[in-house]
Amino acid sequence: MTVESPAVRQPNPWWVGVVCGMASYIDAATIVATGIALVIYQHTIGITPDQIGILSGMLTLSIAIGAIFGGRLGDAFGRRRVFLVTMLVVIVGIALLVFGSSFPALLVGVVFAGLGTGADLPVSLSTISEAASEKNRGAIIGLSNILWVVGILGTIVIATFAGGLGRIGGQLLFGQVGIIAALVFLARLTIPESPFWLAARDERRRGVVTVRADRASVRDLLRKPYLAPFLALLVFYALTNVGANTGGQFGTYLAVNVAGIPVETNSAIGLLSFPIGLLAGLWFMRIVDGKHRMTYFVFGAIVLLLGYLTPAVLGFSLPTIIAMNLFMGVGGAFAFEGIMKVWTQESFPTLLRTTAQGAVIAVARVVAALLAFVTPALIAVSPQGLYAVLSGVVAVGLIVAWFAFRKAGESQFVTESLRTVAVEPEPEADAAPVES
């Protein structure tokens, strides 16, 4: 016998994609708002540069920790419970960042905001993928990347108008994240539990042996057939994210201190590059569920590498920084975070899906944070040398991904739907969480 999903009317998958994809908006907006608002708070409530460093580091670390625990909790207790609690945690953290006027209050705020954001990402992505079909899964997951870009752009626009308002400017930057999180929480009340997770939990309780019910232990990630894609995704995303994080955190520093470009000029370059990235992201949504996915990945990988090689070979100047932004915007749309999310969702069974996604996100954030500690020193030695090394690092990540995913394998969603082997149910105590 097989156990069917409960007969609950499911919402439109694109609605699920928007509501749950806002996790990426909140992630991006929180990171960017923190970087800008803390500088404002330095001059208004008196936090020190060292405290800014601690707060920034704790945000990154908290996101990583949240991703690990949120991913596992999402597989054990269900997507819906976790993605509702995470939004409440984000709201509490943001409230402290808006109204807190001391370093301890801000520290607790960034920890809560980071834990909530990190825990929400893997669970929300699995909710999206499990609401979609084989025909639109990649596209709807790709929508989260568009929302991530919008989160950055929206925060920068607010900073442009509110940056000179003193403390209230910082409060507005954090406040918009809190308001969005509250609206997302209300919208998520309309999203039911994932039918895939409910079916897997029910099958596991009843003793029905299926792929999705049987593969629930973290140890299964370290065995065939999941070990190879798991390691490949860890390497691919960690190495490519190192480059992206360096540009995100130190792009302005390089433009001002190495290329001699004013802050406002560099910001304008970034803003003008966003439409290119958005258009490329929309095209990714169009092709990712088709047969040419890997062709576009190779194209994106080449263009992304050109983005790092341009300043490495030609140095940092206005033309090379413009070219770098354009190359990375286009290449990243096809060969970076968007395809990582799709591959992760397709490569693992239901009761390991958010665990794997959380681990991939967490490792990448920790690696990027560790490099960020020494990046200023590396820039002082040789900015071009740093980007030459980043070019090599990113190339390794892209090559690993190509080797691992160049042959289109069967999605775990297909595997779970086709390969069900039933046994007689055994008496088992009823329990809410999934045992692993």
C-alpha positions, 0 to 999 in steps of 0.5 A: 500500500502507499499513503496518499497526501491528505486531501487539503486544498493546496494554494497556487504554487506561485503564491507559495513561491512569493510568500515563502520566497520572501525569505530571500528578500528578508535575508538580503535586506537584513544583511544590507540594512545592518551594514548601513544602519550600524554605521549610522548608529555609530554616529548617533548612539555611539557604538564603536567600530569594534562593536560594529565588527562584532555585530556584523560577525554575529549576524553572519554566524547566527544565519549559519547556525539558524540554517543548520538547526532550521533545516533539521527542524523543518524535516523533523517537525514540518515546514509550516511550524518552522517557517511561522516561528522563524518569522516571529523570531525575525520580528523580535530581533528587528524590533530590538534593532529598531528600538535598542539603544545599547550594544547588548540590545543590538547584539541580541537583536542581530542574533535573533534576526540572524537565527530567524533568517537562517532557519527560514531559508532552507524550510521556505525553499523546500516549501516552494519546491514541494508546492510546485510541479516538474514543469515549474519547480525551477522557475518558482525557486528562481523567483526567490533569487529575484526577491533577493535582488529586490531586497538589496535594491529596496534597502539601498533605495531607502538608504539613499533617502533616509541615510542622512536623517540620523538615527531615524534613518537606521530605524527606517532601514531595519523597520522596513524589514520588520514590517515586511516580516510581519506581512509575510507572517500573516500571508504564511498563515494561508500556506498549509503544511507541505503534502510531501512532508505530511505523506512522508511522515504518515508513511513513516509512522505506519511502517510503509517503506518508501524512499521518502519515508525511509531516508530520514537520518542525517547519516543517509546524507553521507551514503550513496546516492546522496553523498556525491551531490551533497559534497558537490553542493557544499564545495560549489556554493562555498567557493562561489559564495566566497567570491560573491561575499567578497564583492558584496562586503568589500566592493565599495572599499575596493572602488574607493580605496583602490580605484579612486571612485567616489562612493556615490559613483560606485553606488550608481554603478551598482544600481544600474547593474541591477536591471541586468541581473534582474533580466538575467534572473527572469531568463533563468526562470524561463530556461531552468526547467528545460533541457538546456539548463546545463548549457546555460550553466556553462555559459553563466560559469564562463561569464561569471569567471570573466567578472573576477578575471577582469580586475585580476588582469586589468586592475581596478578602475572605473571601466573594469568595475563596470565590466565586473558588475555586468559580468557577475550579474549575468553569470551569477544568474545562471551559475550561482545561487539560483541553480544551487537551490534547484539542484539541492531541492531535486537531489535529496528526499523529503525528510532530508531536503531542508537538512541538506539545504541548511547545511549547504547554506551554513557552510558557505556563510561560515567560509565567507565569514572566515575569509572576510576577517583577513580580506582587508589585509589581503587587499592591502597586499595586492587587490589584483592578487586577491581577485586572481585567487578568487578567480581560481577558487570560483573556477574550482567550485564551478568545475565541481558542479559541472562534473557532479550535475552535467548528466541530468539525473532523476529528480528525487521528486520523480523517484519518490513518486515512482518507487514505493515499496509497501509492507504491512504497517507495524504498531507504532506510537503516534508522535508529532515529529519524524524520528530519524 
